[in-house]
Amino acid sequence: MVREIPPSEASGGDPGPPTADGSVRARVLDAAVELFAQQGYDGTSVAQVVAAAGVAKGGFYHHFASKEALLYEVYGDLITRQLAAMDEIVARGAPPAETLRELITDLVASTAASARPALVFWREMHKLGDERTEQYRRERRRYHDTVRRLVRDAQANGEFARSASADTVAFTIFGVVNELPLWYRPTGRKRPAQLAAEIADFVLAALAVRP
C-alpha cells in the first residue's frame, strides 16, 4: 500500500515554504512515482494517484490533463531543470573544458537527485503517445546537440583533441548519465559530486590536447 505523502516530503526535500498550488503538483508527482514503480503505469488509476497524494481530483486536473500527461511530467520536471541549467552554463562563455565539466556535473547531480522518477519514466515511457514521445525526444536532442556542438567547435579550434568524434563523446556522456538511475544509490559509497568529477575527468582526459 502506498502511504499518503505529507506536504513536507513532496519532491524529496525541503526547498522552502511551497505555495499551495506547487505543493499539490509535487505531491501528485511523488505519489505517481511510487505507484508507477510498485504497480506499473497500466495498473495505476488517476483515482489511486489522487488518493495517495491526498489531493482533490480537481487539483489533479488543474495540473495534469491526463494520466499520460502525468507520466510525461514525471520526467519533464527533470529535463526542464536540466535544460535551464544548461542554458545558464553555456551562456557564461567559459572555456570549453570548464563548460563541459559544469554540464556533466549538473547532469549527474540532477539525475542522481531524481534517480527514482527517472527510472520509473524510462521503464514506462513506451506508454506515451506519439506527440509526447516526440516532445521527449526533442528536448533530449537539444541537450545532446549542445554538447556535440561544444565538443565539435573546441576540436575545430584545437582546444580539444580529435581522439573521438563529437558524436561519440556526447553518446558516451549521455549513455553513462542515462544508466545512472539503474545503479546509483543515495546510501552508496560515492556522492554525486565525486561521480561527476570522475566522469568529467575521464571525458576531459580523452579530449586533452597532447604535444
Beta strands, then each sheet from edge to edge (+ up, - down):
end
